[in-house]
Amino acid sequence: MDKYLQRIAENHILRDLQQFPIVGIVGPRQVGKTTLAKLLMNKLDKKAYYLDLELQEDITKLENAEIYFKSHQEDCIILDEIQHFPELYPVLRGMTDKFRIPGRFIVLGSASPSLIRKSSDSLAGRIAYTQLSPLNIMEMGEQPGMEDHWFSGGFPDSILAEDIPASKNWLRNFVQAYTDKDLPLLGMPAAPMVIRRFLTMLANYQGGIWNASNFAKSMGLTYPTMNRYLDFLEEAFLITRLQPYSHNIKKRLVKSPKIYIRDSGVLHYLTAVADFEQLQGNVMIGNSWEGYVIEQIRELVSPDIDLYFYRTHNGAECDLVLVRGLQPISAVEIKYTSAPRISKGFQIAIEDLGTRDNYIITPYSDNYMKTENLRVCSLIEYLDQYLVS
């Protein structure tokens, strides 16, 4: 793959490099962290050195890390796959405290900040983290189209593969590497076959309300173990939990989160969907579309906006609620149709939440007002024109 696509996170990271001594870029393997970091090397106002902590040659350079860092204290040092060497964190903290300048270190990791910090000293106040996710549809340009992006997902080597078999082959190896190597290295206490089975069950449960007891019975494990495994998968960027919105709502509410496989390509691989044509006839297409839309929104929405879903025991339901502070500002229904109808549950949810700007998002429908406070539009139009970003 030699096509580079401009990442939305690039400008944000460059701003952080002007303010913080350490900048962290975290995300799953093969998401483009290294490609982005090497591109940033050419945009800095100082020399930059890249070290891959999976290569023995570069590991050797850090046998006395303090001396190496001190010899390059005016430069920027990029440390890739730092989660393998948590012992470097105290060194980074000490070196930045002794000589604190912006953009001294860039650290790349295939685990979230909280998981990395469980085995390292905190760098609070010294580091700014950016999470790099699979390519968003708004980063793709004109090619490939939305259907291809939805089916193959946003990992560069999957969506830019020459054909579907090549994409599937990459996804198979990606999932195998995660279950056999990466998750055990991160400390997930389960055999690879157990991890794979759990992932597959979650994929077939896409968009469902989490019930640890049901999964525990199916897996032959305990309730706490299921919750712990789910934590690991979320920290490793494979799944996401969408929490229910409940603030100041005086009704009986669903209180457990919804669970989604984050990348739609990984989802379709785990559920053995062969191609987009087969997806069209699959009962999971609505849940797949819902998860895909939520993930596209999550990556572009303003940082001060939190995402929730809303559901009461009386039938009020909303796929996505955008909340600033404690105030709901927008309710979203996600429909895989070109002629959506307003469900009674969504109407009640809008009344409960008191939101003024509400949307029904579809793949390709016309853009029009359904009511005075409800717009129907396609995903691309929503992301481009109406999302709070």
KEZA-429749 format. One line per field, with one value per residue (C-alpha): residue number from 1; residue in three letters; x, y, z. Coordinates in steps of 0.2 Angstrom, whole numbers, always signed. Layout:
<sites>
num = [NUM	...]
residu = [ALA	...]
east = [X	...]
north = [Y	...]
up = [Z	...]
</sites>
This chain:
<sites>
num = [1	2	3	4	5	6	7	8	9	10	11	12	13	14	15	16	17	18	19	20	21	22	23	24	25	26	27	28	29	30	31	32	33	34	35	36	37	38	39	40	41	42	43	44	45	46	47	48	49	50	51	52	53	54	55	56	57	58	59	60	61	62	63	64	65	66	67	68	69	70	71	72	73	74	75	76	77	78	79	80	81	82	83	84	85	86	87	88	89	90	91	92	93	94	95	96	97	98	99	100	101	102	103	104	105	106	107	108	109	110	111	112	113	114	115	116	117	118	119	120	121	122	123	124	125	126	127	128	129	130	131	132	133	134	135	136	137	138	139	140	141	142	143	144	145	146	147	148	149	150	151	152	153	154	155	156	157	158	159	160	161	162	163	164	165	166	167	168	169	170	171	172	173	174	175	176	177	178	179	180	181	182	183	184	185	186	187	188	189	190	191	192	193	194	195	196	197	198	199	200	201	202	203	204	205	206	207	208	209	210	211	212	213	214	215	216	217	218	219	220	221	222	223	224	225	226	227	228	229	230	231	232	233	234	235	236	237	238	239	240	241	242	243	244	245	246	247	248	249	250	251	252	253	254	255	256	257	258	259	260	261	262	263	264	265	266	267	268	269	270	271	272	273	274	275	276	277	278	279	280	281	282	283	284	285	286	287	288	289	290	291	292	293	294	295	296	297	298	299	300	301	302	303	304	305	306	307	308	309	310	311	312	313	314	315	316	317	318	319	320	321	322	323	324	325	326	327	328	329	330	331	332	333	334	335	336	337	338	339	340	341	342	343	344	345	346	347	348	349	350	351	352	353	354	355	356	357	358	359	360	361	362	363	364	365	366	367	368	369	370	371	372	373	374	375	376	377	378	379	380	381	382	383	384	385	386	387	388	389]
residu = [MET	ASP	LYS	TYR	LEU	GLN	ARG	ILE	ALA	GLU	ASN	HIS	ILE	LEU	ARG	ASP	LEU	GLN	GLN	PHE	PRO	ILE	VAL	GLY	ILE	VAL	GLY	PRO	ARG	GLN	VAL	GLY	LYS	THR	THR	LEU	ALA	LYS	LEU	LEU	MET	ASN	LYS	LEU	ASP	LYS	LYS	ALA	TYR	TYR	LEU	ASP	LEU	GLU	LEU	GLN	GLU	ASP	ILE	THR	LYS	LEU	GLU	ASN	ALA	GLU	ILE	TYR	PHE	LYS	SER	HIS	GLN	GLU	ASP	CYS	ILE	ILE	LEU	ASP	GLU	ILE	GLN	HIS	PHE	PRO	GLU	LEU	TYR	PRO	VAL	LEU	ARG	GLY	MET	THR	ASP	LYS	PHE	ARG	ILE	PRO	GLY	ARG	PHE	ILE	VAL	LEU	GLY	SER	ALA	SER	PRO	SER	LEU	ILE	ARG	LYS	SER	SER	ASP	SER	LEU	ALA	GLY	ARG	ILE	ALA	TYR	THR	GLN	LEU	SER	PRO	LEU	ASN	ILE	MET	GLU	MET	GLY	GLU	GLN	PRO	GLY	MET	GLU	ASP	HIS	TRP	PHE	SER	GLY	GLY	PHE	PRO	ASP	SER	ILE	LEU	ALA	GLU	ASP	ILE	PRO	ALA	SER	LYS	ASN	TRP	LEU	ARG	ASN	PHE	VAL	GLN	ALA	TYR	THR	ASP	LYS	ASP	LEU	PRO	LEU	LEU	GLY	MET	PRO	ALA	ALA	PRO	MET	VAL	ILE	ARG	ARG	PHE	LEU	THR	MET	LEU	ALA	ASN	TYR	GLN	GLY	GLY	ILE	TRP	ASN	ALA	SER	ASN	PHE	ALA	LYS	SER	MET	GLY	LEU	THR	TYR	PRO	THR	MET	ASN	ARG	TYR	LEU	ASP	PHE	LEU	GLU	GLU	ALA	PHE	LEU	ILE	THR	ARG	LEU	GLN	PRO	TYR	SER	HIS	ASN	ILE	LYS	LYS	ARG	LEU	VAL	LYS	SER	PRO	LYS	ILE	TYR	ILE	ARG	ASP	SER	GLY	VAL	LEU	HIS	TYR	LEU	THR	ALA	VAL	ALA	ASP	PHE	GLU	GLN	LEU	GLN	GLY	ASN	VAL	MET	ILE	GLY	ASN	SER	TRP	GLU	GLY	TYR	VAL	ILE	GLU	GLN	ILE	ARG	GLU	LEU	VAL	SER	PRO	ASP	ILE	ASP	LEU	TYR	PHE	TYR	ARG	THR	HIS	ASN	GLY	ALA	GLU	CYS	ASP	LEU	VAL	LEU	VAL	ARG	GLY	LEU	GLN	PRO	ILE	SER	ALA	VAL	GLU	ILE	LYS	TYR	THR	SER	ALA	PRO	ARG	ILE	SER	LYS	GLY	PHE	GLN	ILE	ALA	ILE	GLU	ASP	LEU	GLY	THR	ARG	ASP	ASN	TYR	ILE	ILE	THR	PRO	TYR	SER	ASP	ASN	TYR	MET	LYS	THR	GLU	ASN	LEU	ARG	VAL	CYS	SER	LEU	ILE	GLU	TYR	LEU	ASP	GLN	TYR	LEU	VAL	SER]
east = [+0	+8	-6	-6	-23	-22	-27	-39	-29	-13	-16	-21	-5	+5	-3	+1	+19	+20	+14	+18	+35	+28	+14	+6	-2	-12	-23	-24	-10	-9	-20	-7	+2	+19	+15	+8	+23	+36	+26	+27	+46	+46	+35	+44	+56	+69	+78	+68	+74	+63	+65	+55	+55	+51	+68	+83	+94	+84	+81	+100	+101	+91	+101	+106	+91	+96	+112	+104	+90	+102	+112	+97	+89	+86	+78	+62	+63	+49	+47	+36	+27	+31	+19	+33	+44	+34	+51	+54	+41	+50	+65	+54	+47	+64	+71	+57	+57	+76	+74	+57	+54	+39	+39	+54	+46	+32	+27	+16	+7	-5	-15	-25	-17	-26	-20	-2	-2	-7	+11	+20	+23	+10	+15	+1	+4	+18	+9	-5	-13	-22	-31	-29	-43	-46	-49	-65	-76	-72	-53	-56	-59	-69	-62	-67	-85	-95	-101	-84	-78	-92	-89	-70	-68	-56	-39	-28	-22	-40	-49	-35	-32	-33	-49	-61	-51	-35	-45	-52	-34	-27	-42	-39	-21	-25	-38	-26	-12	-22	-29	-13	+0	-6	-20	-10	+5	-6	-11	-27	-28	-36	-31	-32	-46	-56	-53	-58	-74	-78	-75	-85	-100	-98	-99	-115	-122	-117	-127	-135	-137	-122	-127	-112	-122	-128	-111	-104	-116	-112	-93	-93	-84	-89	-98	-83	-72	-83	-83	-64	-62	-73	-62	-47	-55	-61	-43	-36	-48	-57	-74	-83	-97	-110	-117	-136	-141	-150	-146	-162	-173	-187	-192	-187	-171	-160	-144	-132	-121	-123	-108	-101	-86	-78	-71	-85	-72	-67	-86	-90	-75	-80	-98	-92	-100	-92	-96	-107	-121	-122	-122	-138	-147	-140	-151	-137	-136	-146	-135	-119	-125	-129	-112	-103	-112	-109	-90	-89	-98	-87	-71	-77	-88	-82	-71	-83	-98	-101	-111	-125	-140	-157	-170	-184	-194	-209	-203	-194	-178	-165	-149	-138	-139	-126	-123	-113	-110	-126	-137	-143	-141	-146	-155	-151	-160	-150	-160	-154	-168	-170	-188	-187	-203	-203	-205	-216	-202	-190	-204	-206	-187	-185	-199	-190	-173	-179	-167	-170	-159	-163	-159	-163	-147	-148	-136	-142	-159	-163	-160	-176	-185	-197	-204	-199	-185	-181	-170	-168	-151	-137	-122	-110	-122	-123	-104	-101	-114	-123	-111	-105	-87]
north = [+0	+16	+28	+40	+48	+64	+60	+72	+70	+77	+95	+91	+82	+96	+108	+97	+95	+114	+113	+97	+89	+71	+67	+50	+42	+27	+15	-3	-11	-7	+9	+20	+27	+24	+31	+47	+48	+47	+60	+72	+70	+80	+94	+97	+112	+100	+84	+68	+51	+35	+20	+4	-5	-22	-21	-27	-14	+0	-8	-9	+10	+12	+0	+16	+26	+41	+44	+42	+54	+67	+66	+71	+83	+96	+84	+74	+55	+44	+28	+15	+1	+8	-3	-17	-6	+2	+4	+18	+29	+34	+38	+49	+58	+61	+67	+79	+86	+90	+98	+102	+108	+105	+90	+81	+64	+55	+39	+26	+12	-2	+0	+14	+26	+19	+1	+7	+17	+2	-4	+12	+29	+42	+56	+67	+85	+80	+71	+74	+58	+57	+41	+36	+26	+17	+28	+38	+39	+58	+54	+43	+56	+50	+32	+20	+23	+22	+4	-2	+7	+1	-17	-18	-6	+8	-1	+5	-12	-18	-4	-1	-19	-24	-34	-42	-59	-48	-38	-54	-61	-46	-46	-64	-61	-46	-54	-69	-58	-49	-65	-75	-62	-44	-47	-60	-48	-34	-46	-53	-69	-80	-93	-87	-99	-92	-74	-78	-86	-71	-59	-69	-70	-51	-48	-58	-48	-31	-17	-27	-23	-30	-44	-52	-66	-73	-72	-81	-95	-97	-96	-107	-93	-81	-64	-54	-63	-58	-40	-41	-48	-34	-21	-28	-28	-10	-5	-13	-3	-19	-15	+0	+3	+15	+20	+24	+42	+44	+61	+70	+57	+52	+36	+17	+16	+3	+5	-7	-1	-7	-16	-14	-21	-4	-8	-14	-24	-34	-36	-43	-55	-61	-65	-73	-61	-64	-48	-33	-42	-55	-42	-35	-51	-53	-50	-41	-27	-15	-17	-17	+0	+7	+3	+10	+26	+28	+25	+38	+51	+46	+51	+68	+75	+89	+84	+92	+81	+64	+50	+40	+30	+32	+18	+17	+2	+10	+10	+27	+24	+34	+26	+40	+56	+69	+78	+93	+93	+86	+94	+83	+94	+81	+65	+53	+38	+27	+18	+7	+13	+27	+31	+31	+33	+41	+28	+32	+27	+40	+54	+50	+50	+67	+74	+66	+73	+90	+91	+104	+97	+79	+68	+52	+46	+34	+28	+39	+47	+65	+79	+86	+91	+78	+89	+106	+99	+83	+81	+66	+65	+54	+49	+59	+75	+73	+72	+86	+98	+95	+86	+97	+97]
up = [+0	-6	-6	+8	+14	+24	+42	+51	+67	+59	+63	+80	+84	+76	+88	+103	+98	+100	+118	+126	+129	+125	+112	+112	+97	+102	+92	+86	+75	+57	+59	+52	+67	+60	+43	+52	+63	+49	+40	+55	+55	+40	+47	+63	+66	+73	+69	+72	+75	+74	+85	+82	+99	+90	+81	+91	+83	+90	+107	+108	+106	+122	+133	+142	+138	+148	+139	+122	+126	+133	+117	+107	+120	+107	+95	+94	+97	+91	+101	+92	+101	+118	+127	+126	+137	+151	+160	+149	+156	+172	+161	+150	+165	+172	+156	+152	+170	+168	+151	+146	+128	+117	+105	+113	+112	+101	+108	+98	+106	+102	+118	+126	+138	+153	+149	+146	+162	+172	+171	+170	+180	+176	+164	+169	+164	+152	+138	+127	+119	+102	+97	+79	+73	+56	+41	+42	+27	+26	+25	+10	-4	-18	-20	-14	-11	+5	+2	+0	+15	+26	+20	+21	+36	+39	+41	+27	+22	+21	+12	+0	-4	-23	-21	-8	-6	-2	+11	+19	+19	+28	+41	+45	+49	+58	+70	+72	+77	+90	+97	+97	+101	+105	+118	+128	+128	+135	+149	+144	+154	+141	+128	+110	+106	+120	+114	+97	+102	+113	+99	+87	+99	+102	+83	+81	+95	+87	+94	+108	+126	+136	+148	+156	+164	+147	+140	+155	+153	+135	+138	+154	+163	+177	+177	+183	+170	+156	+161	+163	+145	+139	+147	+138	+121	+123	+129	+114	+102	+96	+104	+110	+123	+120	+137	+140	+144	+160	+168	+174	+166	+178	+169	+170	+159	+151	+161	+153	+138	+120	+113	+95	+86	+81	+64	+51	+41	+57	+61	+43	+44	+61	+55	+39	+27	+11	+1	+1	-9	+4	+18	+9	+13	+30	+46	+54	+41	+51	+66	+55	+48	+65	+72	+56	+57	+76	+73	+59	+70	+85	+76	+69	+83	+94	+109	+121	+115	+123	+114	+122	+117	+125	+129	+142	+147	+140	+122	+120	+110	+101	+93	+97	+109	+107	+124	+129	+147	+154	+141	+126	+110	+96	+94	+80	+73	+61	+47	+33	+21	+8	+14	+33	+44	+61	+74	+89	+101	+93	+94	+113	+115	+107	+119	+134	+129	+123	+109	+95	+81	+77	+63	+54	+45	+30	+17	+2	+5	+0	+12	+19	+35	+41	+54	+61	+72	+62	+47	+36	+27	+21	+32	+21	+21	+40	+43	+31	+35	+52	+64	+79	+75]
</sites>
